[in-house]
Amino acid sequence: MIVVKAAPQPSRTYGDTVCVAGIAIVPGPPRWVRLYPVPFRYLDGEKRFRKYDIVDVKV
């Protein structure tokens, strides 16, 4: 579940990225996770997420 999305930061390596914090709900007990880098501005419309959205990602 997405909890926080930071403001975009330019990166020479990854382009324009954001850092996202969330709570992993499964597997196991809930725990904080950090997803970085996320190229949010370049995601297709159906892949963009908002606060409190539940997302499924491979990390």
C-alpha positions in Angstrom: 0.0 0.0 0.0 1.4 3.4 -1.0 1.8 5.8 1.9 4.2 8.5 0.7 5.4 9.8 -2.7 8.2 12.3 -2.6 8.6 15.2 -5.0 10.4 14.4 -8.3 14.2 14.7 -8.3 16.4 14.8 -11.4 19.0 12.1 -11.7 21.7 11.7 -14.3 21.5 7.9 -14.0 17.7 7.4 -13.8 16.2 10.5 -15.2 13.3 12.2 -13.3 12.5 9.9 -10.4 10.6 9.8 -7.1 11.1 7.9 -3.9 8.0 6.0 -2.7 7.3 4.6 0.8 4.7 2.0 1.5 3.6 -0.8 3.7 4.1 -4.4 2.5 1.0 -6.2 3.5 1.9 -9.7 2.3 3.7 -12.0 2.7 4.3 -12.0 6.4 3.5 -9.2 8.9 3.1 -5.6 7.7 6.4 -3.8 7.2 7.7 -0.5 5.8 9.2 -0.6 2.3 11.0 1.9 0.1 10.8 1.9 -3.7 13.4 3.9 -5.5 13.9 4.9 -8.2 10.4 5.2 -9.6 10.1 7.0 -13.0 6.6 8.2 -12.0 6.3 10.9 -14.7 7.1 8.4 -17.4 4.6 5.7 -16.3 1.6 5.0 -18.5 -1.7 6.3 -17.2 -2.9 2.9 -16.0 0.4 2.3 -14.1 0.3 5.6 -12.1 -0.7 5.2 -8.5 -2.0 7.5 -5.7 -1.7 7.5 -2.0 -3.3 4.5 -0.4 -3.4 2.5 -3.6 -2.5 -1.2 -3.3 0.2 -2.0 -5.9 1.8 -5.3 -6.9 5.5 -4.8 -7.9 8.5 -7.0 -8.6 11.5 -5.9 -6.5 
